[in-house]
C-alpha cells in the first residue's frame, strides 16, 4: 500500500527535485494568470499545433530557475531552440512548459507543466504540475512517486475488461479510437504528460497512442510511471530512451505493468502483423 511517508531522494537529486518543483509552481502561476484573464496571444507552429505567449513565458521562467544552478546540464524544451550541445551532456533537463496547449486555449483545465531530468538517456526525475487543479505529481530515482505529499502507485487491475484507459482528446475527436469501441473503457483527457501522471497516481489503468510524440511530452511521465511501479515502452515494446538527436519518439504504451502485454496485442503497429 502507498505510504504517507516521503522517501527522500538520493542526495545527488535533492537539489534538482526541489528546484524543479519550485520552477513548476512558479511557471504554474504564470499559466494560471493567463488562463483566468485570457490575455494570451495564439500563433501556429504548424498544422494543428498552436503555441501561446503563455507557453513562452512559462518556458522562460523554468529556464531562469533551472539553468544557472546546473550549468553542466543540457537543456531540451519545446519552446527553446534546440542545441546539439545537449547530446554530450550526461544529464539533461527535458521540459514542456505547457503540455495541453489546445485545452489551455479552450479553457479546459487539463494541461500541465512537465519537467524531467534524464541521465544517460534514462529519466531519473519527473515533476508534472496542473496549476488549475493544484495537482503536483513528482518523483526522483529510487524514492517512489508522489501526488502532493502522498505516495501513489499504479493500479492492480489485471485485465483490460475492467480497466480504464486514458485517450487523447484530439485522437478521439478524429475518430482514431473507434476501433477500440466495445473493447476498452476509454476516457478522453488532454495532455500526454497529464495522462501519464494520472496513470502513475492510480487514477486510471493505462494510456497509449500510436502517434509519434516528442521527448518533452513523455519524459516526466515516464519517470513517474516507473517510480509508481508501472511500465512504459514505445509502441513496439522497446525501452524508451531520451536525449536523442531526433526528439520524436514512437507512440507509446504506459500501464500498470499487468496490462502491458494485453495492450500491445490489441494495438496494431507497423512492425507487428495484424491478428484476427
C-alpha positions in Angstrom: 0.0 0.0 0.0 1.2 3.6 -0.7 2.6 5.3 2.4 2.3 8.9 3.6 6.0 8.8 4.4 8.1 10.6 1.9 11.3 8.7 1.0 14.0 11.3 0.4 15.7 11.1 -3.0 19.3 10.3 -3.2 21.5 13.3 -2.1 22.6 14.0 -5.7 19.0 14.6 -6.8 17.5 16.5 -3.8 18.5 20.0 -5.0 17.3 19.2 -8.6 14.0 18.0 -7.3 13.5 21.0 -5.0 14.2 23.4 -7.8 12.2 21.5 -10.4 9.2 21.7 -8.1 9.8 25.4 -7.4 10.0 26.0 -11.2 6.8 24.2 -11.9 4.9 26.1 -9.2 6.3 29.5 -10.4 5.5 28.7 -14.1 2.1 27.5 -12.9 1.3 30.9 -11.5 2.0 32.4 -15.0 -0.2 29.8 -16.7 -3.0 30.3 -14.2 -3.0 34.0 -14.7 -3.2 33.7 -18.4 -5.8 31.0 -18.1 -8.0 33.2 -15.9 -7.8 36.5 -17.7 -7.5 35.0 -21.3 -4.8 37.6 -22.0 -2.6 35.5 -24.3 -1.9 35.6 -28.0 -2.1 32.5 -30.2 0.2 31.5 -33.0 0.7 28.3 -35.0 4.0 26.3 -35.2 2.5 24.0 -37.7 -0.8 22.4 -38.7 -2.9 21.8 -35.6 0.0 22.8 -33.4 -0.8 26.1 -31.6 1.5 28.0 -29.3 0.7 30.9 -27.0 2.5 33.7 -25.2 1.8 31.7 -22.0 4.0 28.8 -23.4 6.9 31.1 -23.9 6.6 33.0 -20.6 6.4 29.7 -18.7 9.4 28.4 -20.6 11.4 31.5 -19.7 10.6 31.1 -16.0 11.6 27.5 -15.8 14.8 28.2 -17.7 15.6 31.0 -15.3 15.3 28.8 -12.3 16.9 25.6 -13.6 19.7 26.5 -16.0 22.0 28.7 -13.9 22.3 26.3 -10.9 23.3 23.4 -13.2 25.4 24.8 -16.0 26.8 21.4 -16.9 23.3 20.0 -17.6 21.9 20.0 -21.1 18.6 21.6 -22.0 15.8 20.4 -24.2 12.5 22.3 -24.2 9.6 22.5 -26.6 9.8 26.3 -26.6 13.6 26.8 -26.8 15.6 26.4 -30.0 17.3 23.1 -29.8 21.1 22.9 -29.5 23.1 19.7 -30.2 25.4 20.5 -27.3 22.9 18.7 -25.1 23.9 15.4 -26.7 27.3 15.5 -25.0 25.7 16.0 -21.5 25.4 13.2 -19.0 22.3 14.9 -17.5 19.7 16.9 -19.5 16.6 18.8 -18.4 13.6 17.9 -20.7 10.8 20.4 -20.4 7.4 21.1 -21.7 6.3 24.4 -20.2 2.7 23.9 -21.2 1.6 20.4 -22.3 -2.0 20.6 -23.4 -2.0 23.9 -25.2 -5.2 23.1 -27.1 -7.0 22.5 -23.8 -5.5 25.7 -22.3 -6.8 27.7 -25.2 -10.3 26.2 -24.9 -10.4 26.8 -21.1 -10.3 23.1 -20.2 -8.1 22.6 -17.1 -6.3 19.5 -18.5 -2.9 21.0 -19.1 0.4 20.7 -17.2 3.9 21.8 -16.8 6.2 18.8 -17.3 9.9 18.8 -16.1 12.2 15.8 -16.3 15.8 15.2 -15.7 17.4 12.4 -17.8 20.7 10.8 -17.1 22.4 8.8 -19.8 19.1 8.6 -21.6 17.0 7.4 -18.6 14.5 9.8 -16.9 15.5 9.9 -13.2 13.3 12.8 -12.0 9.9 13.9 -13.0 7.6 16.8 -12.0 4.2 17.3 -13.6 2.0 20.1 -12.3 -1.6 21.0 -13.1 -1.8 24.6 -11.9 -5.6 24.9 -12.1 -6.4 21.7 -10.2 -3.3 22.2 -7.9 -2.1 18.7 -8.6 1.7 18.1 -8.2 3.0 14.7 -9.3 6.7 14.2 -8.6 9.4 11.6 -8.2 13.1 11.1 -8.1 15.0 7.9 -8.8 14.6 5.3 -6.0 12.2 7.4 -3.9 8.8 6.4 -5.2 6.1 8.5 -6.9 4.0 11.2 -5.1 1.0 13.3 -5.7 1.4 16.3 -3.5 2.7 14.8 -0.2 1.0 11.3 -0.7 2.9 8.4 -2.1 1.0 6.8 -5.0 1.2 3.7 -7.1 -0.3 2.3 -10.3 -3.4 0.2 -10.1 -3.6 -3.5 -9.7 -6.3 -4.0 -12.4 -5.3 -7.3 -14.1 -7.4 -7.3 -17.3 -8.5 -4.8 -19.9 -12.1 -5.8 -19.4 -12.1 -3.9 -16.1 -9.6 -1.2 -17.0 -10.0 2.5 -17.6 -7.7 3.7 -20.5 -7.0 7.4 -21.0 -7.1 8.5 -24.6 -6.1 11.7 -26.4 -8.9 14.2 -26.8 -7.6 15.1 -30.3 -7.4 11.5 -31.4 -10.9 10.6 -30.1 -12.3 13.6 -31.8 -10.7 12.5 -35.1 -12.3 9.0 -34.7 -9.0 7.2 -34.1 -10.3 5.3 -31.1 -13.4 3.9 -32.8 -11.5 0.7 -33.4 -11.5 0.1 -29.6 -15.2 0.6 -29.1 -16.6 -2.4 -27.1 -13.1 -3.5 -26.2 -12.0 -0.7 -23.8 -13.5 1.7 -21.3 -12.0 4.9 -22.7 -11.8 8.3 -21.0 -10.6 11.2 -23.2 -8.2 13.6 -21.4 -6.0 16.4 -22.6 -2.2 16.5 -22.4 0.1 13.5 -22.8 2.1 14.3 -19.7 -1.1 14.7 -17.6 -2.4 11.3 -18.8 0.8 9.6 -17.8 0.8 11.3 -14.4 -2.8 10.1 -13.7 -1.9 6.6 -14.6 1.1 6.8 -12.3 -1.1 8.1 -9.5 -3.5 5.1 -9.9 -6.4 7.3 -11.2 -6.5 5.2 -14.5 -5.0 1.9 -15.5 -3.3 2.7 -18.8 -2.8 5.1 -21.7 -1.3 4.6 -25.2 -1.0 6.2 -28.6 0.2 5.2 -32.0 1.0 8.8 -32.8 4.7 9.8 -32.5 5.3 12.2 -29.6 8.2 14.4 -28.6 10.6 13.7 -25.7 9.2 16.6 -23.7 5.7 15.2 -23.9 6.8 11.9 -22.3 9.9 12.2 -20.2 8.4 13.4 -16.9 5.5 11.0 -17.1 7.9 8.1 -17.9 9.8 8.8 -14.7 6.6 8.9 -12.7 5.3 5.7 -14.2 8.4 3.7 -13.4 8.7 5.0 -9.8 5.0 4.2 -9.3 5.6 0.6 -10.2 4.2 0.7 -13.8 5.7 0.1 -17.2 6.2 2.3 -20.3 7.6 1.3 -23.7 7.4 2.6 -27.2 4.7 1.2 -29.4 6.7 -1.8 -30.5 7.6 -2.7 -26.9 11.1 -1.3 -26.8 12.6 0.7 -23.9 12.2 4.4 -24.2 15.5 6.4 -24.1 15.8 10.2 -24.1 18.1 13.0 -25.2 18.4 11.6 -28.7 19.4 13.7 -31.8 15.8 13.4 -33.0 13.3 14.5 -30.3 10.5 12.5 -31.9 9.7 9.1 -30.3 7.4 6.4 -31.5 4.0 6.1 -29.9 3.9 4.5 -26.5 2.1 2.2 -24.1 2.1 3.1 -20.4 0.3 0.9 -18.0 0.2 -0.6 -14.5 2.5 -3.4 -16.0 -0.2 -6.1 -15.5 -2.0 -4.8 -18.6 1.0 -4.1 -20.8 1.2 -7.3 -22.9 -2.6 -7.3 -23.4 -2.5 -3.7 -24.7 0.5 -4.5 -27.0 -1.5 -7.3 -28.6 -4.5 -5.0 -29.0 -2.7 -2.0 -30.6 -1.6 -2.6 -34.2 1.7 -1.0 -35.4 3.8 -1.3 -38.5 6.3 -3.8 -37.0 3.8 -6.4 -35.9 1.4 -8.3 -38.2 -2.3 -7.8 -37.5 -4.0 -10.7 -35.8 -7.6 -11.7 -36.3 
